[in-house]
Amino acid sequence: MLHGRKILLIVSGSVAAFKALMLVRLLRAEGATVRAVLTAGGARFVTRESLAAITGEHVSDDLWAAESEIGHIRLARWADAVVVAPASASRLAQMAQGLAGDLAGCVLLATRAPVLAAPAMNPAMWAHPATEANVALLAARGVRFVGPGEGAMAEPESGPGRLAEPEEMAAAIRALFAEGPLQGKHVLVTAGPTQEPIDPVRYISNRSSGRQGYAIAAALAALGARVTLVSGPVVLAAPPGVAVKRVESARDMLAACEAALPADAAIFAAAVADWRVAQEAGQKMKKEPGADAPTLTMALNPDILATVAKHAVRPRLVIGFAAETENVVEHARQKLARKGCDWIVANDVSGDVFGGGENTVHLVSASGVEDWPKMPKEEVAAKLAARVAEFFE
């Protein structure tokens, strides 16, 4: 619960700004006091009067009107947390560059409180390299993210960029105040499969659902860690309070992992494709009548685990996963030595582990092997997160 917490809500320009009103209602129901800063863009979609009515507080929207009381400093010091919801592409860019041209920008520069951003924008804007760079920079500075989700937009398009639902944002705000043994630690987690393109419509992939990696990210956040989750294509919602970077190929995943460094720990739960097609076809490969099936020349994908384990800014703890169908522990021992990581979480995937709800794992390290009983993936995640916390203690 958020009883007694003081939340400063910055509403920037997005058609989804109406969800900010719903968020305020949830926060106040949990006992929080909410004040709002309304940007010029935000005022295009919600009014000062509606925000004032639902917060029960004065709404600030003018830097110069506030300056008679040094308003941006007063608001920045008042808040236990600053939440930017929705966070437009423009607002994220201003945050990354430290621009202070309006009241919201000044507050964000002056605050010492944790900052949570809930992005909302068109899918093409969210996927643009400039936005990706801004998000990576903000995450490296400690800004937390919730969402965006995938779904229909105001325009007739669909994809990632949809503002998180109010309940998701409220959960992420609660996570800001989670106190645990991993408070102050940054943990990188990978999850899901990768997709390696053959042509514009076909790809090579695997059956990974991403559920184990997502559960690990959530368990780490629950212990107070700042978590960056690099995810292959999955249909799972972002864990509350976790910054999610969605990628497709192994090369994309490696680039995102390196951009997320430095980190205190890294857990590589993704099922990364070992190979890719050496030369992706520019057009759909056609099946010609009477012709044989095409021969695909394969190339090795980058080894993400080994690369980070030997990186110049190597995390103190590097954990890999070994999905095996036979000789599980022996293959995990070999992988531990070959990759240069600290622990390997080995599991037998010959059954229904991919996509299933349970897992049986073995934690392999230089000191020996721990055999964990079969349990739900969420319990595996909680147990692993507890072991990570013990490592740092």
Secondary structure, 3 states (H helix, E strand, C coil): CCCCCEEEEEECCCHHHHHHHHHHHHHHHCCCEEEEEECCCHHHCCCHHHHHHHHCCCEECCHHHHHHHCHHHHHHHHCCEEEEEEECHHHHHHHHHCCCCCHHHHHHHHCCCCEEEEECCCHHHHHCHHHHHHHHHHHHCCCEECCCEEEECCCCCEEEEECCCHHHHHHHHHHHCCCCCCCCCEEEEEECECCEEEECCEEECCCCCCHHHHHHHHHHHHCCCEEEEEECCCCCCCCCCCEEEECCCHHHHHHHHHHHCCCCEEEECCECCCEEECCCCCCCCCCCCCCCCCCCCEEECCCHHHHHHCCCCCCCEEEEEEEECCCHHHHHHHHHHHHCCCEEEEEECCCCCCCCCEECEEEEECCEEEECCCEEHHHHHHHHHHHHHHHHC
